[in-house]
Amino acid sequence: MDLKIELEQYQKKIDEETGSILFFMKDFKGIPDKVINGDGWTIEMKDESIVMIDIYKPKILIEHILNSYQESTINN
């Protein structure tokens, strides 16, 4: 499956209180085909396009990314 992401099709909203970040496709209407949940984030897809990325716990997501990066540099 080839994912299609064209950044100009998305809007971004940031909640100043929580730090949550929401990226969503401007013109999307309907129900997504697939929802992928992670620790602190959700991605919704329709056909082969990502229609929404919700990073509702950015601190947890950043910690996971940093830990993965550290593990990859140790293993290489």
Residue pairs with C-beta under 8 A, 6 or more apart in sequence:
1 48
2 48
3 48
3 49
3 50
4 48
4 49
4 50
5 49
5 50
9 25
9 26
9 27
10 23
10 24
10 25
10 26
11 23
11 24
11 26
12 21
12 22
12 23
13 21
13 22
13 24
14 20
14 21
14 22
15 21
15 22
18 56
19 58
19 59
20 54
20 55
20 56
20 57
20 58
21 53
21 54
21 55
21 58
22 52
22 53
22 54
22 55
23 52
23 53
23 54
24 51
24 52
24 53
25 49
25 50
25 51
25 52
28 46
28 51
28 52
30 46
31 46
32 44
32 45
32 46
32 51
32 52
33 45
33 46
33 47
34 44
34 45
35 42
35 43
35 44
35 45
36 42
36 43
36 44
36 45
38 61
38 64
39 57
39 60
39 61
39 64
40 55
40 56
40 57
40 58
40 59
40 60
40 61
40 64
41 53
41 54
41 55
41 56
41 57
41 61
42 52
42 53
42 54
42 56
43 50
43 52
43 53
43 54
44 50
44 51
44 52
44 54
45 51
55 61
